[in-house]
Amino acid sequence: MDDARDSDAHAPGDLLDDIRDIIIHDGPISVERFMALALTHPTKGYYTARDPFGAAGDFTTSPEISQMFGELVGLWAADFWERIGAPAQVRLVELGPGRGALMSDFLRAARVAPGFFAALDVHLVEASPKLADRQSEALASCGRPVSWHRTIDDIPPGPALFIANEFFDALPVRHFMKTHEGWRERLIGLDDDGRLAFGLGPEVEPFLRAEAEEGAILEINVAAQRVMSQIASRIVEQNGGLLAFDYGYLQTGFGETLQAIRAHQFVDPLDEPGLADLTTHVDFAALSRAAHAAHAQVHGPVTQGDFLVNIGIVERAEALQGRANSDQKTQIDTALGRLTDMSETGMGAMFKVLAVTRRGVAGLPGFEGTHDGTD
């Protein structure tokens, strides 16, 4: 690729032409590389070139729906800080902080625990300069020092509490398809009309031996497992924890979950790289295995609806309604319903919550009754 392709003069839509050129020059690319280019290309990626959040964007996250979400996470974290020994300083790290809504609400609620609030050193891991600017505005008067980083590697050492809301679902995955010869990687190339299209790599993967019917798709998020391993190892060595919210499934299985969303509507994942959000459903069993391999303790996963109800979202909604007008009361009820909706496609059921700690931490609010094993 020539240098001009990385200049700011190109619109995000030009990324499709860039990907075509890569395929013409180098051959078909993996789903993993396609997702990485589409989401985090330095100047044309979805997250680096636009603000995707809110009603005017492509999707709405839990912190954007209601202040209650971030407030309850902040109060949960204050309790957690006590459980891990109340370290004098703790790195509060949010992965993929959006527009800063969760962190802003978190820190406002955390003020009710002055010792915890004073211990916080805030670090945001963000790939998008545009979103970093929005976060800076949202946190300008938050009362705690805030630093920005491109990667987790840049977080200073010490006890750390990681918060990840809809972070793991955006990490790129690899796809493999079962053929009569064995598992072959699913790749993205060009069809006869020059459009992006799925195909299969020529080689059989010798290390994949899962039994499945011919045509089955195995989706593996190596990047997510690598991040989990990194975070869990740090927690074990330096103290702290991870609280992660994401939509996904509880047991590793077969099937493709790659999806693209633009303007709150599903679109073809291959049609508009850089202009649509690409995500996959999170394999929570695989994340748990990665944490266990690092000798950490896993709590959950539990559904978001159960977690939020168990840590007090209904009571918080009632408190807010006590000083709200009629329209505001309706808005609070609507937000509560969306966040805890336990119907098949509701956020309360589709989203899961997972916590990771050192071994020996028990009884975390919201995870009562779940297995804290290290199997």
N, C-alpha and C positions, 0 to 999 in steps of 0.2 A: 504493500500500500504506500502511495506517496504521501508526503507530509501534509499536503493540502487537505486531505480527508480529516485531519484532526484539528482543523482551524474552526474558530467560532463562526465563520462565514456560512457554514452549512446548517441547514435546518435539521431537526431531529429525524425527519422522514428520510433524509439522505442515508441513514444507517442501513436501510434495505439495500441500496446500491452497493454500499461498502461490503455487506455480507455476501452479496452475489459475487463481487469481485474476489473476495477471499476464497469462495467455493470454486470459482473458475480457475484461480491460480493454484490453490492448495488441495482441492478436492473437498468432498463432503465434511462437515464439521459435526461434532457431538452436540447433543441437546444441551449439555452442560456449558459448552463454549457459546452456543447461541444465546442461552439465557444470560450469561455473564455480559456479553456484548449488548444485548437488548436493554439490560437493566443498569449497567454501570460503565458503559463506554464513557471516557473522560468528558466528552462534549455533547454526545448525542444519545446517551443512555436515558432510560425512562426516569431514573431517580436523580440523575445529574443535570437534566435539562428542563425540568418542570416541577411544579408543585401539584402532586396528585391527590391531595387530601381534601376532605370536606364535600359539601354539596356541589360546589362548582368544579370539583376534581373528578377523579374516577372511582373513588371508594371512600367510605367513612369508617374509621376505626372506633373502638370502644371509648378511648379518651375523648374523641371528638363528639361522641353521642352525649356524654354527660360528665360533669365535673366529679360525680360520685365515684367513677371508676378510679381516677388518679388519687382521690382523697383516701379511699379505702386501701389502695396499695401502699400509700404513705403510712397509714396507721398500722397496717400489717407489718411493714418494714421496721417501724419503731419497736414493736413487740419482738420481732426477730432479732434485732440488734441486742436486746437484753438477753435473749436466749444464747447468743454466741459470745457472751462475756462483756458486752458493752465496751468495745474497743474505743480508745480515746479519739482515734481518727479512722474513718471508714470511707473507702472510695465508693461513691454511688455512681454506678455505670449504667447508662441506658443505651441499648443497642438499637439503632434505627429509631431515633426519637421523634420522627414526624415533624410537626410544627411546634413541638414543645409543650403541648397541652397536658400530657400525662405528668411530665416533670414539674410543670408549674403547679398543678393541683396537688401533686405529691408533697412538694415542699411547703405549700400553704398549710396542709393538714399536719405535716411533721412538726410544725411550730408548737403543737400542744405537748410535745415531749422535748423540752429545751435541751436536755443533755444529748439526745439523739441528733437534734437539729444542729447543734454546735459541732458535732463530730463529723458532719457530712462534708465531703470534698467531691464535688460533682464533676463527672466526666461523661461526655456524650460522644459516641462512636457514630460518625455520620459521613457518608460518601458524597452528599450533595451540597455544594456551596450555597445554592438557593435556600435549601431547607435549614442549613446552619445559620443563615441570616435571620430566618423566621424564628428559630429557636433562641437566638441572641435577643431578639426583641421581646419574646415571651418571658425570658428569664432575667431581663435587665435589672429588676428590683427584687430578685428572689432571696437575697440576703446571704447567699453562700457562694464561694468561688466556683466558677464554671470553666472547664477546659474542653476543647474539641480535639478529636483524633480521627484519623482515617481507619485505623485498625485497632484491634484489641491489644496487639503487641505493644502499643504505645502507652497503655495505662500504667502509671507508676505502681511499684510494688506496695504490698500491705493488704490488710483485710478489705474485701470488696463485696458489695452487694450488686449483682447484675440484674437488671430488669429488661426483659425482652418481650415486647408486645408486637405480634405479627412480624417477627424478624426471621425466624427459621424458615418460614414458608417461601421467602423470596431468595433463598440460597439455591444456586443452580444444581440440578440433578442430572444423573445419567440414566438412560433407558436401555434395557436389553429385552430382546424378543426371543422366545423359545421357538426354534426351528427343528426340523427332523434331524439336523446335524448336531444341535446343541444351542447354547445361548449365543446370540450375535448382537452387537451393539446397534442400537437404533441411531441413525445419523440423519442430518439434514443436508440435502443437496438441491439440485434444480431439475424440474420436469422439462418436457419437450418445449414448453412455452416460456421457459425461463423463470417460472415461479418457484418459490421455496417449496420443497416437498420432503416428506419422510422417506427414508430408505434404510437398508441394512448394511453394516460393514461386512467385508469379505471374510473375516477371520472368526472362528469360533472361540469364545472366551473359555480358556481351559480351567479357570478357577471357580466358575459358576456351575454348580451341580444341583441346584434346587430342582425338585420334581414339579413339573407343571405340564399342562396340555400345550400342544403346539399352538402358537399364536399368542400365548400369554405374554404380558408385559411386566417386567420387574423394574421398579423405579427405585434407584439408590441415590440417596443424598449424602454423598461422601463429604461435601463441604460442611453440611450441618453437623455430621458426626465429628468432624475434625474440630469445629468450633466448640462443640460440647466437651470434647476431650480436653481441649485447652483450658476452658473455664473450670471444669471439674478438677483438673490437676491443680490449678491455682487455688481453688477453694480448699482442697485437702492440705496443701502446703502452707497457705498464708491466712486461712480462715475467711469466712464470708458465706455467700450463698447466691443462688440464682432463682429467680421467679420468672417463669416463661408462660405466656399466653399465646395460643395459636390454634388454628383450625387444623384438624387432622384425625388420624385413626389410632386406635389403641394397640393393634396387633399388626405386625408386618405381614403383608399379603401381596397379591398380584393385582395389576391394573394400573392404568395411566391416570394421573390426576392433574397434568399440566393444563392450566387454563389462563386465559387472557381477559382482562376487563378494561374497558374504555368507556368513560361517561356512564358508569354504573351499569353497563351492559356487557355481556359476554361476547367476545369476538374471536376469530380464528387466531390462534397463537402465532402463526407464521405470517400473517398478513401485514402487521404494522409494528415491526420491531422498533423500540424506542418511543412509540406513541401509546402503547398499551401496557398495563401492568401484567407481569407474568408471575404466577405463583404455582406451587404444588401443595398438596395436603401433607402435613408433617407426620412422619412415622415416629410416634412417641416411643414405641418399643425400641426402635433403633437408637434414639437419643438416650433412653434409659440404659441400654447396653453400653453405650460409649461412656456414660457417667460411672457406671459400675466398674468398668474396666480401669478407670482412673482411681478406684477405691473410694469413691464418694458414695453418699447415701441419697437415694431418690425418694421423694414424697409424691404420691399420685402416680399418674395423672388423674385429675378429677374434672368434671365438667365445669365450665365457667359459671353456669347458672348455680350449681350447688356451691361452688367456692364463694361467689359473691353473696349469696344468701347467708351462708354460714359465717361470714365475717361482718355481716351487718348492713347490707345494702338496703334492705327494707326499712330498717330503723333510720338509716341516714335519709332515705327518701321522705319518710314521715317528718323528720326534723326540718328538712328544707321546705316541705309543704306548709309547715306551721307558720312560716313567715312569708308565704308566697300568695300572689293574687290568683284569680281563677285560671287565667291563661297559663301562668307559670305552673300551677298544680297539674294541669293537663300535660304540659311538657315533661314534667318530672315523672308522671305516671307512664307516659309513652316511652321515655328513656329507660325506666326501670323494666318495662316489659320487653324492650328490645335486647337489653343486656342479659336478661335471665330467661329468655324464651326457650323452653325445653321441647318445642316441637321439632320434628325431624330436621328441618332446615333452619331452625332458630339459632341465634348466636349462643344462647345458653347451653345448647346441646352440642353444636358443631365445634365450638371452641373448647379446648382443654387447657388445664393449668397444671404445671409441673414445677416442683421445687427441688433443688439440689443443695446439699449441705455436706459438712463433714459427718462422719459416722458418730452416732451417739446423740444427735439432735432429734428430739421427739416432740410429738404433740403440737405441731405447727397448726395455727388457726387455719381453718378451711380444709385441712387434710386429715382431720380426726377420723380414726377408723380405717385409714388406708394403710396398706402394707409398706413398711419402711425397710424392707429387706435389701440385701446387697447381693442377691443371687444373680 
